Amino acid sequence: MRHIIYNLFAVALLLALPIAIHAQTTKNDTTTILKWAKKMSPDSVAIEDILDAAENGNVDAQYELGFLYNIGSRVPQDFNQCAYWFEKAAKQGDAMSQFFYGVCFFNGQGVPQSFEKAVYWTRKSAEQGYPTAQLVLGYNYLDGNGVERDKEQAAYWFKQAADQGNEQAKAALEKLEKK
């Protein structure tokens, strides 16, 4: 079953949901320009501007760099840099970055593999309502990856994701309830 969870994580990383701009205001001109340009076309922002914004603490830029380094788009693929930037944004409370930082731990990409740390970061994301993290956390509880097996917790997290319209979570919950 671990390979199924791995595949879920890998698919999530590769498909990686659209890059979102979080509502965040700042007086930093680079950040303002970055937000405006990303609304127009994410590729229109120079990587140097994204890096500058990320180094100045912009969570959106940190997430984007993690994403870009993960897939090797506009920068060479580098899982160490991927994990580094996801960690920066995750520690600022960004739910998607928390999830993807957990994925880094699950896969051992850019960080030593640790199912416990993967679950820790996935839970932080799930608790903020990120449905993909809720689904994966449900599977972690169902299979005992990084946590003790607990069907009640699995059902709880599947339901949280299903209530947000996640079809995979709905199917997992139905299957679990039939057992």
N, C-alpha and C positions, 0 to 999 in steps of 0.2 A: 504494500500500500504506500510505502514511502516514495516509490517511484511515481505514483500518481500525484502526490503532493509536490514532488520535485517538478513534474511536468506542469502542474498548475502555476507554480512560481515562475518557471521558465517562460511559459506562455504570457504570463502577466508582464514579465520584464520585457519580452520581445515586442509585444503589442503595446505595452506601456501606456495605455490610456492617453488621451490628448493632454498636452502640456497646458496646465491651467494658470491663469493669473489670479492670484488671491487679492482680495480687496485690502489694500495696504497703502496708506498715504505716507509720504515722506517729502522732505525739502531737498533731498539729494537729486540734482539735475540728471545724473546718470540713470537713476532709478526711474524718473519721470520719462525720460527719453526711451528707456528700455520698455516700459509698459506701453507707451504709445506705439513704438515700432512693432512690438509683438502683436498688438491688435491688428496692425496693418498686414504684417507678414513676419512670422517668427524667424525666417531665414534672412530677413533684411537687417537684423542686428548683428553687428560685427562681434565675433567671438571675444575679442579683446574687451568690448563694452560689457558683455555678459560676465566675463571674468572679473572685471573691475567692480561691477555691481555685487557679484558674489563675495569678493574679498571684503567689500564694505558692509557685508551682513545681509544683503537682500536675499530673502528666503526663496523667492521665485527664481532668481538667477542661480542660486545654489542647487535647487531642484533640477533646473534645466541642464546645468553642467553635469550633474549626476546622470541624468538621462542620456545626454549626448555622449559622455564617456562610456556608458554602458553599451550603447549600440554602435559606437564608432562613427557617429555622424558629425561632420564638420571638425572633428578632432579624432586622433587615433584612439581606437578602442583601448581602454585602460581601466581595469576593474579596481585598481587601487584608488585612482582618482574618482571613479564612480562612487565607491564606498565613502571616500573622504567627503565629497560634496553632499551625498545623501545624509551622512551623519550630521554635517553642519546644519542642514535644514531640519532634520529630524529633531535635533536638540532645541530648535526654536519652536517646535510644536507642529510642524507641517505634517498632516496626516498621511499624504501620499509618500512623502519622503521617509516617514517612519516605516511605512509598509515596505518600501523598496530597500531600505536599510536592513530590515529583517530578512528580505529575500537574499541580500548579500551574505548574511550569516548562514542562511539555510544552504546556499550553494557553495559557501566558502570562497566567494569571489571578492577579492580585495581585503578580506578579513579572514581569520581562522574560522573554519566551519564550527558552528555552535547552534544546535537546535534550541537550547534554552534562550540564547540571546535572540534568535529568530522569533521565538514566541513572545519574548519581552517586547520587542519593537512592533510586532504584528498586533499585540494586544493594545499597545498605546494608540495605534492607528484605529483599530476596531472600536475602542472606547470613544473615539471622536466621531464615529459613525461612518467610516469608510467601508462600504459594503464588500469590496474584494477582500479586505483584511478580515472582516467578519466571517466571510465564507472560509477563508484559509484557516482561521483560528478554529472554526468548527471542525474542519478536517483534522487539525492538530489534536484536538480533544478526542475525536473519533478514533484516530489511529495511535494515539500516545506519542506523538512526535514532539519532544521537548517538554511534555507535560504528562501527568498520569492520564490514562484513558478515563473518560468521563462522558457518557452518552447524554447526560442531562446538560452539561456545558456545551457539548456539540450541538444539541438541539437548540439551546438558547442562542448561540451565535449564528446558526443557520437561519433561525427565525428573524434575528435582527437584520440580516442581509436580505432575506426573502421579503420582509416588510418594506424594503426599499426597492423591490422589483427585481432583485437578482434571481434570474431563472435557475441558475445552477444551484443556488441555495434552496429554492423551492423544491427542486427535484431531490436534493440530498435530504431535506427535511421529510418529504413524503416517504422516501426509502427508509429512513431511520424510524419513522413512526410505524411502518409495516412490520418491523422486526419485533 
